[in-house]
Amino acid sequence: MASLKSVDVGGVKIGGGAPVSIQSMCTADPADPGAVASQIMELVQAGCDLVRIAVPTVEHVDAVREVRRLTPGVPLIADVHFDHRVAIRLCGVVDKIRLNPGTMR
């Protein structure tokens, strides 16, 4: 049997026998970093361990940088569809990038 491996996402272990973590996704407009950051903090206060944020276009990357600045220490996952360039620009900004290969060009 293969050994189980865990993945560290901003200090939260996922898989490999790690405890179950709570993850949610923001519904705020990704172009509004203040609204996204506020929603993230509400989710954390409600017990969320990891937060996903939609990053629909390369134009939203600067907004994510601001969200990161406003939410230090919160494990952030960028949800990227359609454009691989978004994911490349988010490297080092968020803790994890979730790609949907079915929507990538």
N, C-alpha and C positions, 0 to 999 in steps of 0.2 A: 504494500500500500504506500502511495506517495505521501510525503510529509506535507502537512498543511502550512501554508505561508500566510502571513498577515501583511497588510499594507498600511503604512502610516500616512494619515491624511491630517496634517496640521496638528499632530499630537494625539489623534484618535486612531486606534488600531481597528482595522476592518478585516474580518476573516481570520483563518488560522486558529480558531478557537477563542478569539477575542469576544468579550461581551457584546451583546447586541447594542448598536448605537441608533439613536433617533436622528433621522434626516428629514428635512422639509425643503420646500422650494419657495422662493419669493414670488409674489404675484405683482409686486410694484413695477412701475414702468422702469425698464433697465436704463433709460436715458436720464433718470432722476436719482443721482447717487444718494441724496439725503433721504428720500423716501425708501430706497432699498436698504440703506444702513439702519434706518429706524425699524423697518420690518425685521431685519436680521436680529436686532437687539431684542425685539419682542419675542421672536422665536427662541432665542437663547434663554431668555427669562422664563419661557414656558417649558424649558427642558430639552431643547433641541441641541444635539451634539455637533451636527454638520449642517451647513446651509448651502443649497444650490441656488445659483442665480443664472438667469438666461442672458446670454451675450449674443444677440442676433447678428451683429455686423461689426466690422472693424471700427466703425465710428463709435461703438459703445465701449471700446477698450479703455479709453481715458476715464469714462464713468466708473468702470470697474476698479481702476487704480485709486480713484477717490473713495470708493466703497471700502477698499482694502485699508486705506489710511484711516477711515472712520470706524473700522471694526477690527482693531488689532487683537490678535489672539483667537479670533473666531475662525475655525476651519471652513474655508470657502471652496466650493466646487463650481466651476464654470460649466454651464450646459451649452455646448456648441453644436450647431447644425449648419449645414449647407456650405460653409466656407472655412477651409483648413487654415487660412491666413489668420483668422481670429484666434485659433488655438495657439499658433506659433507666437503671436504677440502677447498672449497671456502667460507664457512660460515665465516663471519667477514672480508672477503677480498673485496668482491664486494657489491653493494647496493641491488641487486636483483638477484635471480637465476631463469632462465627460463628453466623448465624441459619439455621435450617432452615425455609424458608417453607412446606414441605409439612406442618409440624406446628404452625404458628402459628394461633391463633384469630383 
